[in-house]
Amino acid sequence: MDWKNIDPNMVGKAVKDPENYTWYDPREAPFRVSGLNWFGKEKLYRRFPLEAQPMLEEIAPGVAFLCVDPTGGQVAFRTDAEQIVIAANLTGAQSMDHFAATGQCGIDLYLRHPGDDSYKFEQVTRYNHTADRYVCRMIRNGNREMKDALLNLPLYIGVTDLLIGLPKDARVEAPKPFDHEKPIVFYGTSVTQGGCASRPGMLYTNILSRWMNREFMNFGFSGSGKGEPEVVELIAQVEDPAMIVINYEANAGDGLFDTLDPMLDIFRKHHPDTPILLGTRLHVQYEVNNELSRAARDKKREFQRACVERRRAEGDRNIYFIDGRDVLKEAADECLVDGDHPTDLGFWLIAKGLKPVLEDILKGN
């Protein structure tokens, strides 16, 4: 049997008339690409500058491989188009056994219509997951009112080329500005990178970006958030961030005890007054009945708490601590894909738990 004969809604609709659209390169005005710190200089959809690649390949090969993924990257614009089409070339095809292709390699679209106070999900790219390129229709039967459009870029694959197709008579304008100029920077592990959201818009930093209408820069590196000084120095190059959020315990292992203070020293060297929020690892299901694992984790948690308390006692009043166990407590055993990585529900709960904490810190409370 063929799915198109059983349930046509389970099959993506091919774009058969690409010649009917004007194709725009989002690297050019009036489009805004955010969340990628070096994009303005290099026009590349990657999270670290190309010039740093040789150093990263030597010092942190996992980071070198993953920084090509534009996790947290967003494209924003305004248009009255009743149809929007996306054409993307990727660095590879979907390759994970517990991660939907729409999350690893897809792009999703959110719209904010006149009168809406927030973005609403519209569509995600649906394509043959064995392919490394796609052309997908994101709006099929929209209206001609001016609206805000937001595209979230793939979480676990690189994008070499991206085009946005709009009807030839459609208007396109620059997006409304963020409510705040300064970005919030996140450094962490696979959970921060987005494993295993069903689509990019459900990554918790992308959720927070929509809810708070501000830029978030995501430096989550799956299995590779280990606190290497060279990597931290690169992240510290983000100019004048509003806040730095760190959650790397799950990848650091016992290296946490040696890397945490040097990491904080590097951030403080570049950003002496920027708020820093240090979080411990989220709930993981396999620790529920594993006493040794829980004991090791408790030791790391208390080490991080003590580090923050010591630095505050020494005069750094702009560093804060959050216990990761508290973030998913509403449904800790129901919001994980594999006992470790969150589902969309898990990411939504992370965003819900972090939002008031970030807002209080930014207000100085």
Solvent accessible surface area in square Angstrom, and as a share of the most:
residue,aa,sasa,rsa
1,M,206,0.92
2,D,61,0.32
3,W,146,0.51
4,K,120,0.51
5,N,109,0.56
6,I,94,0.48
7,D,49,0.25
8,P,77,0.48
9,N,112,0.57
10,M,119,0.53
11,V,53,0.31
12,G,30,0.29
13,K,95,0.40
14,A,70,0.54
15,V,21,0.12
16,K,174,0.74
17,D,40,0.21
18,P,59,0.37
19,E,117,0.53
20,N,79,0.40
21,Y,11,0.04
22,T,49,0.29
23,W,76,0.27
24,Y,53,0.20
25,D,30,0.15
26,P,1,0.01
27,R,86,0.31
28,E,110,0.49
29,A,96,0.75
30,P,39,0.24
31,F,18,0.08
32,R,57,0.21
33,V,25,0.14
34,S,8,0.05
35,G,4,0.04
36,L,9,0.04
37,N,43,0.22
38,W,26,0.09
39,F,12,0.05
40,G,61,0.59
41,K,155,0.66
42,E,42,0.19
43,K,87,0.37
44,L,66,0.33
45,Y,10,0.04
46,R,21,0.08
47,R,2,0.01
48,F,0,0.00
49,P,5,0.03
50,L,95,0.47
51,E,136,0.61
52,A,9,0.07
53,Q,30,0.13
54,P,92,0.58
55,M,64,0.28
56,L,0,0.00
57,E,99,0.45
58,E,141,0.63
59,I,69,0.35
60,A,5,0.04
61,P,88,0.55
62,G,28,0.27
63,V,0,0.00
64,A,4,0.03
65,F,156,0.65
66,L,15,0.07
67,C,0,0.00
68,V,41,0.23
69,D,10,0.05
70,P,0,0.00
71,T,0,0.00
72,G,4,0.04
73,G,0,0.00
74,Q,6,0.03
75,V,0,0.00
76,A,1,0.01
77,F,1,0.00
78,R,47,0.17
79,T,0,0.00
80,D,9,0.05
81,A,0,0.00
82,E,44,0.20
83,Q,47,0.21
84,I,0,0.00
85,V,0,0.00
86,I,0,0.00
87,A,20,0.15
88,A,2,0.01
89,N,47,0.24
90,L,11,0.06
91,T,75,0.43
92,G,20,0.20
93,A,34,0.27
94,Q,37,0.16
95,S,89,0.58
96,M,64,0.29
97,D,145,0.75
98,H,68,0.30
99,F,7,0.03
100,A,49,0.38
101,A,18,0.14
102,T,36,0.21
103,G,0,0.00
104,Q,3,0.01
105,C,0,0.00
106,G,0,0.00
107,I,0,0.00
108,D,0,0.00
109,L,0,0.00
110,Y,9,0.03
111,L,4,0.02
112,R,39,0.14
113,H,52,0.23
114,P,87,0.54
115,G,86,0.83
116,D,54,0.28
117,D,134,0.70
118,S,37,0.24
119,Y,29,0.11
120,K,106,0.45
121,F,84,0.35
122,E,71,0.32
123,Q,53,0.24
124,V,18,0.10
125,T,0,0.00
126,R,87,0.32
127,Y,47,0.18
128,N,100,0.51
129,H,96,0.43
130,T,94,0.55
131,A,32,0.25
132,D,64,0.33
133,R,151,0.55
134,Y,12,0.05
135,V,71,0.41
136,C,7,0.04
137,R,47,0.17
138,M,4,0.02
139,I,5,0.02
140,R,131,0.48
141,N,130,0.67
142,G,35,0.34
143,N,70,0.36
144,R,102,0.37
145,E,65,0.29
146,M,28,0.12
147,K,2,0.01
148,D,5,0.03
149,A,0,0.00
150,L,7,0.03
151,L,0,0.00
152,N,0,0.00
153,L,0,0.00
154,P,0,0.00
155,L,0,0.00
156,Y,14,0.05
157,I,20,0.10
158,G,0,0.00
159,V,9,0.05
160,T,75,0.44
161,D,66,0.34
162,L,5,0.03
163,L,70,0.35
164,I,0,0.00
165,G,0,0.00
166,L,0,0.00
167,P,15,0.10
168,K,134,0.57
169,D,99,0.51
170,A,12,0.10
171,R,128,0.47
172,V,32,0.18
173,E,69,0.31
174,A,59,0.46
175,P,23,0.14
176,K,105,0.45
177,P,109,0.68
178,F,42,0.17
179,D,97,0.50
180,H,94,0.42
181,E,168,0.75
182,K,94,0.40
183,P,11,0.07
184,I,0,0.00
185,V,1,0.01
186,F,4,0.02
187,Y,1,0.00
188,G,0,0.00
189,T,8,0.04
190,S,13,0.09
191,V,22,0.13
192,T,3,0.02
193,Q,0,0.00
194,G,0,0.00
195,G,2,0.02
196,C,10,0.06
197,A,0,0.00
198,S,45,0.29
199,R,37,0.14
200,P,0,0.00
201,G,0,0.00
202,M,26,0.12
203,L,0,0.00
204,Y,11,0.04
205,T,1,0.00
206,N,2,0.01
207,I,1,0.01
208,L,0,0.00
209,S,7,0.04
210,R,31,0.11
211,W,92,0.32
212,M,20,0.09
213,N,35,0.18
214,R,13,0.05
215,E,30,0.13
216,F,8,0.03
217,M,12,0.05
218,N,1,0.01
219,F,4,0.02
220,G,0,0.00
221,F,0,0.00
222,S,33,0.21
223,G,45,0.43
224,S,15,0.10
225,G,0,0.00
226,K,99,0.42
227,G,3,0.03
228,E,32,0.14
229,P,70,0.44
230,E,63,0.28
231,V,0,0.00
232,V,0,0.00
233,E,54,0.24
234,L,11,0.06
235,I,2,0.01
236,A,3,0.02
237,Q,97,0.43
238,V,2,0.01
239,E,146,0.66
240,D,74,0.39
241,P,5,0.03
242,A,12,0.09
243,M,0,0.00
244,I,2,0.01
245,V,7,0.04
246,I,0,0.00
247,N,34,0.18
248,Y,0,0.00
249,E,6,0.03
250,A,38,0.29
251,N,32,0.17
252,A,13,0.10
253,G,30,0.28
254,D,102,0.53
255,G,30,0.29
256,L,0,0.00
257,F,62,0.26
258,D,110,0.57
259,T,31,0.18
260,L,0,0.00
261,D,38,0.20
262,P,61,0.38
263,M,2,0.01
264,L,0,0.00
265,D,76,0.39
266,I,22,0.11
267,F,0,0.00
268,R,34,0.12
269,K,135,0.57
270,H,75,0.33
271,H,19,0.08
272,P,87,0.55
273,D,114,0.59
274,T,14,0.08
275,P,20,0.13
276,I,1,0.00
277,L,1,0.01
278,L,0,0.00
279,G,2,0.02
280,T,0,0.00
281,R,44,0.16
282,L,22,0.11
283,H,37,0.16
284,V,3,0.02
285,Q,68,0.30
286,Y,115,0.44
287,E,11,0.05
288,V,67,0.39
289,N,144,0.74
290,N,65,0.33
291,E,130,0.58
292,L,152,0.76
293,S,26,0.17
294,R,95,0.35
295,A,55,0.43
296,A,48,0.38
297,R,16,0.06
298,D,61,0.32
299,K,134,0.57
300,K,26,0.11
301,R,5,0.02
302,E,86,0.39
303,F,57,0.24
304,Q,0,0.00
305,R,74,0.27
306,A,54,0.42
307,C,3,0.02
308,V,4,0.02
309,E,102,0.46
310,R,102,0.37
311,R,27,0.10
312,R,60,0.22
313,A,89,0.69
314,E,126,0.56
315,G,55,0.53
316,D,29,0.15
317,R,152,0.55
318,N,44,0.23
319,I,1,0.00
320,Y,45,0.17
321,F,45,0.19
322,I,31,0.16
323,D,14,0.07
324,G,2,0.02
325,R,113,0.41
326,D,77,0.40
327,V,18,0.10
328,L,0,0.00
329,K,147,0.62
330,E,118,0.53
331,A,24,0.18
332,A,21,0.16
333,D,95,0.49
334,E,126,0.56
335,C,0,0.00
336,L,26,0.13
337,V,62,0.35
338,D,70,0.36
339,G,17,0.16
340,D,38,0.20
341,H,34,0.15
342,P,0,0.00
343,T,39,0.23
344,D,38,0.20
345,L,82,0.41
346,G,0,0.00
347,F,0,0.00
348,W,106,0.37
349,L,8,0.04
350,I,4,0.02
351,A,0,0.00
352,K,89,0.38
353,G,29,0.28
354,L,13,0.06
355,K,55,0.23
356,P,70,0.44
357,V,44,0.25
358,L,0,0.00
359,E,50,0.23
360,D,65,0.34
361,I,12,0.06
362,L,58,0.29
363,K,147,0.62
364,G,63,0.60
365,N,120,0.61
